[in-house]
């Protein structure tokens, strides 16, 4: 689930950075949230026994 959220956030970040030329700090918050979502995805992953 966290991996899918990260992918969506990265896509939104790319669209905002490339298509709309938004230069504010808010668009860069999306990439930070995507990285956090990826870290949570790998940290909360259950390990096989």
C-alpha positions as CSV (number, residue, x, y, z in Angstrom):
1,X,0.0,0.0,0.0
2,X,2.7,2.5,0.9
3,X,4.5,1.7,-2.3
4,X,1.5,2.6,-4.4
5,X,1.1,5.8,-2.4
6,X,4.7,6.6,-3.1
7,X,4.3,6.0,-6.8
8,X,1.2,8.3,-7.0
9,X,3.1,11.0,-5.1
10,X,6.1,10.8,-7.4
11,X,3.8,11.0,-10.5
12,X,2.0,14.1,-9.1
13,X,5.4,15.6,-8.3
14,X,6.6,15.1,-11.8
15,X,3.4,16.5,-13.3
16,X,3.6,19.6,-11.0
17,X,7.3,20.2,-11.6
18,X,7.3,19.6,-15.4
19,X,3.8,20.5,-16.7
20,X,2.8,23.3,-14.5
21,X,6.2,24.9,-13.8
22,X,5.4,25.3,-10.1
23,X,8.4,26.5,-8.3
24,X,7.1,26.7,-4.8
25,X,8.2,24.6,-1.9
26,X,4.8,22.9,-1.8
27,X,5.5,20.8,-4.9
28,X,8.7,19.5,-3.4
29,X,6.8,18.4,-0.3
30,X,5.2,15.7,-2.5
31,X,8.6,14.1,-3.2
32,X,9.5,14.2,0.5
33,X,6.1,12.5,1.3
34,X,6.8,9.9,-1.4
35,X,10.2,9.0,0.1
36,X,8.6,8.7,3.6
37,X,5.9,6.4,2.1
38,X,8.6,4.2,0.6
39,X,10.5,4.0,3.8
40,X,7.3,3.1,5.7
41,X,6.5,0.5,3.0
42,X,9.8,-1.3,3.5
43,X,9.9,-0.8,7.3
44,X,6.5,-2.3,7.9
45,X,6.8,-5.1,5.5
46,X,6.2,-8.5,7.1
47,X,9.1,-10.9,6.9
48,X,8.4,-14.6,6.0
49,X,9.1,-17.2,8.7
